[in-house]
Amino acid sequence: MGVDPRSLTDEDFCYLATVGRVTGRTHEIEIWFALDGYTLYMLSGGRDRSDWVRNLCHNPEVTVRISGERFDGQARVVEGIEEADLARRLLVEKYEREPGSLANWRRTALPVAVDLTV
């Protein structure tokens, strides 16, 4: 077994790789994240119009890199209100430097989860 992803929760970014729904090629983005156990949360400011969200809806098998460590997972758009609130709270607590500076993002962004395979 490799590194436990929970030990990487303080890293600033992760790199999410999705398979392009049109091209079939791998696309990787750098994005803020928060972990809750083995579930990784992200917020899409572009909501479901973002290419990476559209890609993972088409093919939920994704790869995540954090600090050079690679993890496979199943991605999904968060649908439950309780889990969506958790995702938003975790990300804002991790990244907000000035109170209220991420309030709009917190309220409007689409929560996405990756259930990591460990």
C-alpha positions, 0 to 999 in steps of 0.5 A, a space after each residue: 500500500 502506498 501513501 494514505 491520501 488522508 495524510 496529504 490533506 494540507 497540500 494546496 492543490 490536487 491534479 484531477 485527470 478526466 477522460 475527455 468525453 469527445 476526444 477520449 484523451 486524458 485532461 488534467 486540471 489543477 484544483 483546490 480540494 478538501 478531504 473527508 476520509 477517503 472522499 475528496 471534494 472540489 467546487 466547480 465555479 463553472 458548475 456543470 458547464 465546466 469541461 472537467 465536470 462534463 467529462 466526469 459525468 460521462 466517465 466517472 473513472 478519474 485519477 487524482 495526484 496529490 504531492 506526487 502521489 496517484 490515486 484512482 477514484 470514482 467521481 460524482 456530482 454531489 446531490 445531497 444537501 448535507 454532503 454539499 454543505 460539508 464539501 462547501 464548508 471544508 473547502 472554504 475553511 481550508 482556503 478562505 484567507 479573509 472572512 467572507 471572501 469566498 462567500 459567493 463561490 461557496 454559495 454558487 459553486 457545484 460540489 463534486 466528490 471523488 471517492 478514492 480507491 484505497 
